[in-house]
Amino acid sequence: MIDKKYLGIYNESENQNQLFLVKVAKEWKLKSLGKII
């Protein structure tokens, strides 16, 4: 049985990773758009 507290911490870090990747993708898109324009 996996500890619920551990799962909570794991889910939290997963959410942080998702947010970070989304932020990086947005910044990269803006930069590439800036180069095109």
BALUM-615449 format. One line per 4 residues: number of its first residue (from 1); their letters; for each residue x, y, z of C-alpha. Coordinates in steps of 0.1 Angstrom, whole numbers. Example, Ala and Ser with C-alpha at 12.3 -4.5 7.8 and 13.67 -1.06 7.14 Angstrom:
BEGIN
1	as	123,-45,78 ~ 137,-11,71
This chain:
BEGIN
1	midk	0,0,0 ~ 14,34,-10 ~ 14,61,16 ~ -12,88,8
5	kylg	11,115,20 ~ 38,103,-5 ~ 12,103,-33 ~ 2,139,-24
9	iyne	39,150,-26 ~ 44,131,-59 ~ 12,147,-74 ~ 23,181,-63
13	senq	57,178,-79 ~ 41,164,-111 ~ 18,195,-112 ~ 49,218,-107
17	nqlf	66,200,-136 ~ 36,204,-159 ~ 33,242,-151 ~ 70,246,-157
21	lvkv	69,229,-191 ~ 39,249,-201 ~ 57,281,-191 ~ 88,271,-210
25	akew	67,262,-241 ~ 50,296,-240 ~ 82,315,-237 ~ 98,295,-265
29	klks	68,301,-287 ~ 70,339,-281 ~ 107,339,-288 ~ 103,319,-321
33	lgki	74,342,-331 ~ 96,372,-324 ~ 123,358,-347 ~ 97,352,-375
37	i	83,388,-373
